[in-house]
């Protein structure tokens, strides 16, 4: 396995720079005991500040990580340290039978995978008439709950406007969390997330404008769902997904997919408490189709698959029904390929990008992030703000949350490069950059 992973690939698995720095500090033999491996896993005991060493395991088939430390980051610094140590010193890992604590974890993972395979096989079997009727009954009951929840939320919106948005600034985090929880109970978790975002907005300097915009966004979602039957079928699917009524994964996998060489252009992680959401953006070499793989991990469970920016592979993707199909599921993953990135794919300048963005909004007005690949992009800093400049001297600002400006500038060397990221209508969040077939994660 050491020949299949590079240091850069392992480093790209880290959720943030601080965690990676700590992981590098642990990638030394004197920090570890009982280093072992077999055909599917690595393990070791890492000396810590406590009495007992931390138990770290890596399932190389995904990879997936497990550690006895209390960190909520995934992978934690011990997992990264163990993986980096293996890439650089594979011969120091003894080939042996795993200890009980390793075998137990791997056994549970195998059992989970078997249950998933059984569930997928059962999903392809024709349903009996009784099963179909039971399913219709469950769907009707959930829809009734969602409509009741939306009506309650609409009344709340009118109350907010009647009292004035300044009243929201006086409310605690729990106030918004309780309101969001009511939407989850009603079967509309998507609207619950929109309500929770209202609390974060109150911390911004332009909270007034953003609050009004978010309230309008919520109201538009409610009305769109209530009147969904008047819309075309693909848009109906978008509205249901926005509320939280998603098409099941098994149903998506039964649709015809797109087979191509897929390039991983950017990956972004967002964590709330113990839940981590990962967005992986792909681009097809022949189809020039952009795809979003959306994955979730709770605690230390890990993701089913890991991807690296600059990676390319043959594969078949199935897309969720939508008027603007972006989200997809990887149905079949084939062999890895050389990264075939060419500058004829993507936007030649910002004007073209904005035109495509406007067209995307026309198809899906609820679009909150637009995948953007800019070629011939120049990175500059002016008046404490970082900008992307195209070859026509047009500019868009970087997202304020982006922290790797100097790394990006170093990658570019002060020259124009290809840059991939997410455009939210106001700011640009870089996720990957490169030139001459060398692609870097941001």
Protein Blocks (a to p, Z undefined) as FASTA:
>chain_A
ZZmpcfklmmmmpgbfklmmmmmmmmcfklpghiacdfkbccdddddfblbdcdddddfk
lmccddfbfbfbdcdfklmmmmmmmmmmmmlpccddddfklmmmmmmmmmmmmmmmmmmm
mmmpccdfklmmmmmmmmmmmmmmmmmmmmmmmmmmmmmmmnopklmmmpcfklmmmmmm
mmmmnopaklmmmmmmmmmmmmpmklmmmmmmmmmmmmmmmmmmmmmmmpcfklmmmmmm
mnopacdfklmmmpccdddddddfbdcdddehjbccdddddddfklopacddddddehjl
opfbdcdehiacdddddddddfbdfbdcdfbdcdddddfbdfkgccfbfklmmmmmmmmm
mmmmmbcbdcdddehiacddeehiacdddfkopacdddfkbcklmmmmmmnnopacdddd
ddehjaccdfbdceehiacdZZ
